[in-house]
């Protein structure tokens, strides 16, 4: 009989043998894939490069967190 495993999510692409790394990756990627909010106008911000963000609404380009914004709103 098959054993029911917990869902791994996007980290399933690595296969077996990467337990703790998978858990950390799932935690980062789940936050990273959420919609990020601009710290100036509240519009949608998109990541251009590591730590460089661009707001799609107001057009401002700013530096913030590497993988996701740490907006406290």
C-alpha positions in Angstrom: 0.0 0.0 0.0 1.3 3.5 -0.9 2.3 5.9 1.9 0.8 9.3 1.7 3.5 12.0 1.7 3.1 15.7 2.4 3.1 18.0 -0.6 6.4 19.5 -1.4 5.3 22.1 -3.9 7.8 23.7 -6.3 10.7 22.0 -4.6 9.6 18.6 -5.9 11.8 19.2 -8.9 14.9 18.3 -6.9 13.8 14.8 -6.1 14.8 12.9 -2.9 17.7 13.8 -0.6 17.3 17.5 -0.2 14.9 17.8 2.9 15.9 20.9 4.7 16.9 22.7 1.5 13.5 22.0 0.1 11.7 23.4 3.1 13.7 26.6 3.0 13.2 26.9 -0.8 9.4 26.4 -0.5 9.2 29.1 2.2 11.1 31.7 0.1 9.4 30.9 -3.2 5.9 31.0 -1.7 6.5 34.6 -0.5 8.3 35.5 -3.7 5.4 34.5 -5.9 2.9 36.6 -4.1 2.0 40.0 -5.5 4.4 42.6 -4.2 3.1 46.1 -3.2 5.0 49.3 -4.0 6.3 51.1 -1.0 5.5 54.5 -2.5 2.0 54.3 -4.1 0.6 50.9 -3.1 0.6 49.6 -6.7 2.1 46.4 -8.0 5.9 46.2 -7.9 7.9 43.8 -10.2 11.4 42.5 -9.5 13.9 43.5 -12.3 17.1 42.1 -10.8 18.5 41.2 -7.4 17.2 43.9 -5.1 16.0 46.2 -7.9 12.2 46.7 -8.1 10.0 48.7 -10.5 6.5 49.9 -9.8 4.1 49.3 -12.6 1.7 52.0 -11.5 3.9 55.0 -10.6 7.0 54.0 -12.6 9.5 54.4 -9.7 12.5 52.2 -9.6 13.9 51.4 -6.1 16.1 49.1 -4.2 14.6 46.8 -1.5 14.8 43.1 -0.5 16.5 40.6 -2.8 13.7 38.2 -3.3 10.6 40.0 -1.9 9.7 43.4 -0.6 9.7 43.9 3.2 6.8 46.4 3.1 5.2 47.0 6.4 1.7 48.2 5.4 
